Structures are given as structure tokens and as C-alpha cells.
């Protein structure tokens, strides 16, 4: 019997969770984990976060700390060695992270020979060398309340300026684009403002994230200088409306990709997501900003 999309997504993330449990001493690159899941690196991180309830790196750090707690109780290994095995180069940083997770510093935890008290996490997945993960129930809370519409879109031609660096600096790209478009009469009614984020800021270093500030243009418009022209692919898209600051868009992406999508029956297409800005931050307070998030689906 053919698996449902939800079961397929669940199985793909389960493979990653098992691999992480068995490879905590390895570097665990995003590209490797994405390959195991058969998702693109960008989509994988959003799907994982939405389904598991924490980012990949948060998950790995927590499991390493839980393993460290177990070693403090059941071995006489020096705390500095436990810290190093958990991925911390400085004992002070390990102690801060350990206290944040378990409520007491490592030395006190060991002295009391405490019974393992695992941090509360939505997924319920914890480090356990004796009970390997055999099943995984993805988080679905809020999936049915998302107002997602499916639309088949035609390819869209856009003029764009690319910003390489933190997303919060993308205003520079918009200023350059509008400075070029304004004198040419390309700004006004009927023009769509679009943002394409090619990288996940939770994964890609801030100085390397790529963002394209775009406006829709006709076939006769050509780019020049820093302004290029590209085509956004057509096809089916899942679209959800985000209301509020741009800084919280990541939450909407995770909910759409990690909660709604697995149960939708749709697969992600290998095309970058994009955002359509319904209003402008120039004359709208952050709480009232409206952004339509588009994810390419089959």
C-alpha cells in the first residue's frame, strides 16, 4: 500500500532523527541530514523545525546535553571531558547550557547523583542509548487552522537587485531597485513587490544569505548595472497570509512546511519560496504588515 504524504514525511524525518542519535560525535552537516531526508537543504530545515518543534541544531545540542547528564551520573569522567564530548570547547559555556537545560550546574548534578530529569520538549524525543527511536509522531497543532490556498500561477518576470548579507539589510537592495524603477515609470498600480530569500538565516551565515528585492515587469524591460531580470517559475503554489513583522515570517514558514504540508497530500517542488508584500513598511506599522508566503508544490 502506498504511503500517504504525511507518512512519507514522517518516515523521512525519522531517518534523520535516528541518524542524529547514532552520530552525536560527528559534525552533522545540514547538507548530509537534508540528503538523508531527501529534502533540499532550505526546505529540510523548515520541515524539520515544524515537525519536531525545534531546529536541527537545537535538537542536536539538547541530545548532547542529555547524554552529558547521563555520563555525569553513571561515569567518573572528568566534567571537562564531558563538556568537550558535548561539543563545548569551554567549561564555562557548557556549564551555562547545562544549567539552562537541567536547572543546576554539572558539578551539583553529579554530586546529587540525580535521577535523570529530561527537559520538557514538544516532540518527546530524548537521548537513550538503550532505546533507539523506532517511531516519531510529528507535531500537527495548528495545522488545520492555517488558511492555505492553492493557486496555479503563470511564470512572472521580475526586475531585481540582490542583497548578500543579513536579511535586515535588504532595504539597501530595495532602495537601489526603486531608484532605478522610479524614473522609468515602473512603480505604481499594478506592480507587485516580491522578495525571494534563497537561504535560511537559521542555517546560512548572515554575511552569505541571499535575498532578491523584485518588482514585476513587462517583457520589454531589460536590466542594467546592479538590476537584473529573472523569471519566477509558474505552477502550483501553497499560499498563506502572514500578518505582522517580517522578523516573524520564519514561524509562518515552519508552520506551513512542517505542519500543514505533510498532511496536505502535496510535495514540495524544487523552486525557491517567495513573498508578495501586500502593503509597505514605509507607511504601515510592523503589526499591520501583510505578506503572502508562496511555496511551490506539486
N, C-alpha and C positions, 0 to 999 in steps of 0.2 A: 504494500500500500504506500502510495506516495505521501511524503511528509507535508504537512501544512507549512506555510511560510514561517509561522510562529515557532513551530517545532524545529524547522531548519535553522532559524536564527539562534534558538536556544542551544541546539547541538553545536553550532559554530562557536558560540561564546563559551560553552562548557569545555571545548577542546582547549581554548586559551586558558581558562581557569585551572585546568589540570596541569597544563604545561608550566604555568607560573608556580604552582605548588611544588612541582618537581624540579624547578630550576631557579630557586631563590638566590643561589650563589652566582648566577650568571648575570650578564649585563642586561638582558631582556630588552632589546631594542623594539621600538614601535613597529618598524618595518617587519621584523620577524614575527611579532604577535599578529599583525594585520594579515600576514601571509598565511598563518595558521588558521585564521578565521575566514579567509577568502573574501575579506573586505579591503577596499582601498585604505591606505593609512588615515586619510582625513575622515572618511565615514566610519572606520572601525572605532576610533576613539569616541565619537559621539554615540554610536550604538552601544558600546561597552558601558559608558557612563550612564546612559539612560536605563539600560537593562540591569546593571549591577548596583547602581546608586552611588558610585564613587569612581573617580578617574582611574586609569590604569596605574599611574604612579602612586596615587593614594592607596590603592589596593595592595600593590607590591610593598610599600613602606609599612603598611599595617601588618601584613603577614610576617614580614621580617621582625617586627617588634614583638609579635606574638610568639614567634619562635625563640626570640631572645628571652622573653619572660619564662618560657618553658626551660631553657637552658640554665637560667639563674636558679630555678627551683631544684632541678634534677641533676645538675652537674656542679663541679667546683671550678669551672673555667673562669679565669680572671674576667672581671667586668670589662676591662679594656678590650679583651679579645672578643667578648660577646658583642660589644659595640661595633668593633671592626667587621665582624661577620654579618652584622645587621646593615652594613653599608655606611657606617659613620666613621669619619676619619678623626673626629674629636670627641672625647668622652663627654664634654660639656653639652654638645649638640645632642648626643644620644640620650643623656640624662633628661634634657628638656622634653624631647619627643616621647620618651618612656613615661615620664611623669604626666604628660598631657593625655596619654592613652590609658594609663593604669592608676593614676591618682597619687602615686608615691614614687620616689626616686628608686633606681635599680638596687642600690645597697639595702634600702629598707625592705624592698620587696623580697630580696634574697634572705635577709635576716629573719623575716617572719615566716619564711617558707610557706608563703601564701598559696592557698588553693587557686588554681588558675581562674581569674575573673576576666573573661573576654570583653572587650569593648562592644557596646551595642551597635550593630550595623544593620542596615535595611536588608541586605542580601542573606544574612545569617551564615555566611561563608567564613570559616576561620581556619587557621593553620592546625593541621593534625596529621602527624606522620603515620599514625596507626589507622586512620580512617580517611583514605583518599576520597576526593569528590567523585561521586558517581552520577549525581543529578544536580540540576540547577533550575530553580524556579525564578524566571525573570520578574522584575518589578513591573506592574502594569497600572498602578494607582494613577488615576488622572487620564489614562489613555482614551477612555470612552468619552471624556468631556471635552476633548480637543475638537474644535470646529475646523476640520480639514476639508478642503475641497480639491477635487481632481479636475484639472483642465488640460486640454491638448492645445499647446501653444505653437504658433508659427515661429520659425527662426527670426531672431531680432538682431538687426545691425546696429552697432553702437560705436560711438567715438569714446575713447577712454584715455586716462592718464594713470599710470601705475605708481603706487607708493610702495617702497620696500622699507619696512620698519614697523614700529608699533602701530596697531590699528588706530589708536587715539590720535596719531599724527596724520591721518588720512585727509584732514582738512586741507593740507597743502596741495594734495592732488586735485581736490575739488576746486580750489581757487585757481589753479592753472587751467583746468578744464573750462571753467566758466569764463575765465579771462580770454580764452580762445574762442569759445562759443558765442559769447555775448555780441561782439562786433559783427558776427556773421548771421545774426538773427536766428540762432539755433536754440534759444532759451525762451520758453513761454508755454502757452497752452498746447497740449498735445505731445509735449516732450516728457518722456519717462526718465526719472533719475534712478539709476541702478548701481548697486555695489556688488562686486564679486570678490569674496575672500577666498584666496587659493590655499591658504594654510590655516591650521588650527592653532591659535595662540597658546593653547594649553600644551602643545607639543613642540611646535617650531619656535626657536629662539626669537624674541621680539625683533631683533635687528634684521631678521631674514623673512619675516612674514610679508606676503604679497597681497595687495589689495588694489583692485581696479575701480576707480571712480568713472562711471559711464553715463552717457545720455543717448537716447535713441536718435538715430539719424537716417536720412533717406539714402538711396542707392548712389546718388550723385555726389555725396560728401566724401572727401578723402582726408586722411590725417596729414599732419606735418609737424616736424620737430618732436616734442615730447608727446604729442597727441597721436595716438594710433587708432586704427579701426579694426574691430573684430566682430564675429557673429556669435551670438548666444544660440546654442542648438535648440531646435524645436522638439516637440514630442510631449509626452505626458509628464505633468508635474503635480506633486502634492504641495498645496499652498496653505499656509496657516498665517493668521494675522497676529503679529506681536504688538502690544501696546505698552509703551514705557521706554525707559532709557535704552540706548544702544548697548550699554555695558551689560545688560541682562539678556541680550539675544542668545548667548550661549545656552541658557536654561531652556529656551524655546527649541533650539536645535536638538538638544539632548532628549527632550520630551517627544519631539516629532520622530526622531530617528530611533531612539531606544525604547519608547513605549508605544507610540501609535503604529509605527511602521511594521514591527514584527507581526502584529495581528491583523494587518490590513490586507494581506494577500498580495502585496506588491513587492517587487525587488528594486533596489537602488540601481540606477544607471550610472555608468562611469562618466559623469559630467559634473562640473563644479556647481554647487548651490549658488543662488544669487538672491539678493534682497532688492525689493522695489520700495522706494521711500515715498509714501503717500503724502506726507507733509514735510516741512523743512525745519531743521533745528534753528534756523535764523529767526523764525517768528513763532516757534512752538516750544513750550516748556517741556523738559525731558519726560515727565509723566504722561504727556499727551501725544508723544511721537507715535506714529503708526508705520509699521514696517511689515510688508508681506514677504515671508520667507518662502522660497521656492526650492524644492528638492526634486531632481529628475528621477522618475520612476519608470518601470516597465509597464 
